[in-house]
Structure formats: structure tokens, C-alpha cells
Amino acid sequence: MKSMTGYGKGVAVKDKRTVTVEIKSVNNRFLEIACKLPKSLMYIDDIIQKGIKAYASRGSFDVYFSYVNLSESAKKVTVDKALAAEYVAAAKTLRAEFMLEDDYNVTALLRTPDVASVTVPDDDRELVAELTKQAVSDALSNLNKMRQVEGDGVYADLMSLIGNLEGYLKKAIARAPQVVADYKAALLLRVKELLDGYEPDEGKLLNEVAFFADKADINEEISRLSSHINQFKAICGEANAPQGRRLDFLSQEMVREVNTMGSKSNDITLTGFVIGMKNEVEKIKEQIRNVE
């Protein structure tokens, strides 16, 4: 079981080029990927998107990307020779006309606006793509480790909660048959009190008890809830497979069965067990929100 919350970083270096990828993930019902890249590197967005989509089924991912190029081909200086010639000619004219000292050297010329400019040539796209794939892979691997550790904690909590739910269900199963017996005894006592010593009509009494038993019967809900619990534990035990959506569906079905039990319950003890089950299911739903 994996959590949807985590952080991972990957760094790839080759030929004095360094690509760093940091990935942070949080809960989300769907898969969302946010990655901001400069225009010159938009061609690697697809690499990042595919890498994450192959790794995760849901969650919100923020990707932080940086690229440093310290190779000799990283920058080039371009000189506008025609403009430089104009500046030199202008300097000579001013020197002759105003009798100025000539201190206009090469260094000064290079500092003159627009004479020299620094350009960044097109980078080696294949190399950058290769480094990006490696950095993304390493970042996802580190992210996976953190998500797995957190997932182990979520798994332990879910197993504890599902155990509590089973405990309340067992108590409800034991209590359910007694509810009808207690109702029959209470009804008989009340009728005898009202009849003031006369014996009640046994047939009518049995009909009333049978009607109550049918109305309060929760065997079907017990059977379905037991099945949901077994499926839930089986899914939690699976390895290397997304579990969140299926567990979320089962928790919704559990809520349905527990609510139906509550609506049928006319017994304060049984109602207490149903409230206990409802509380556990709500806690389970909260934990599932962090399961991939």
C-alpha cells in the first residue's frame, strides 16, 4: 500500500550539464501534474508527464525542474564588426578634432553597447532529454520510498479500524436474535397489564411479533457488510497495485449497510453497536483519502 503524499529528488550529470528534478505529491482523487518549464525546454514536458503517469494512478504532483549548462559550448560571444568599425572611426575623429588623448583600447571597445553580445546556442536536445529521464526516474524512485513508508502506516491504521468494525459487527450479530425475543417478552407483559389478568390472543400476539421480526431483520445487511470487510482486507493485502479507488467504493457500501441497520434497529443496545460501526467506517474513509 502506498500513500499519495511524498517527496523525491533526482539529479543527473553528464558533459558538465546538470538536470535536477524535484517532485512533491499530495492527495487528489484524480491524477494532476503541474510542471513549469522555460520556453526553451518545453520539449521535455512530455518526458516528465509520461514518467509520472507510468508511475502513479492518482494524486497531485508538483514538479520543480532546473538545468545548468557549464560546458564550453554553453555560451558564445558575437562581435558586430561593422558597428565596432564605426565606433573606432568616431573615436579617431573626436581625437583629431578636439585634441584628446587616445585611450580607446580593445577593452573599452568590447564594453561599448551592442558591439559584443553573448548568445546561447541551441543545446543538445537528445542529451538533455536523456538526463531528464534519468533525473525523473531517480526522483520517482525516492518519492516511492517515502510514499511506501507512509503507506505502511496507513495500512496499519486501516487494519486496526477494520478490526474494530468487525468487533462491533460480531456484537451486533450476537445481539440481533435477542432483540426479537426481548420485544416478544416486553409486548406480552404490556398486553397482560392492559388486559388486567385476561390471557391475550396468542395468534394475534405471534403475528405482531412476526411483523416486528421481519421489519427489524438485519441478516441481509450483516451478510453484505461481512462480505465488504473481507474484500476490503483482501485489497489492502495486495502489493504493487492501486487500491484507493476500490477501497473508497467499498467504504461507501459499508456506510450504506450500516445506515440501513441503524434505520431497522429498535433496540438501544444494537443501536449502540451500529453507532460504533458508523464511527469506524468514517475513520476508514478518512484514511482511504491518502491511499493511491
Secondary structure, 3 states (H helix, E strand, C coil): CCECCEEEEEEEEECCEEEEEEEEEECCCCEEEEECCCHHHHHHHHHHHHHHHHHCCCEEEEEEEEEEECCCCCCEEEECHHHHHHHHHHHHHHHHHHCCCCCCCHHHHHHCCCCEEEECCCCCHHHHHHHHHHHHHHHHHHHHHHHHHHHHHHHHHHHHHHHHHHHHHHHHHHHHHHHHHHHHHHHHHHHHHHHCCCCCCHHHHHHHHHHHHHHHCCHHHHHHHHHHHHHHHHHHCCCCCCCHHHHHHHHHHHHHHHHHHHHHCCCHHHHHHHHHHHHHHHHHHHHHCCEC
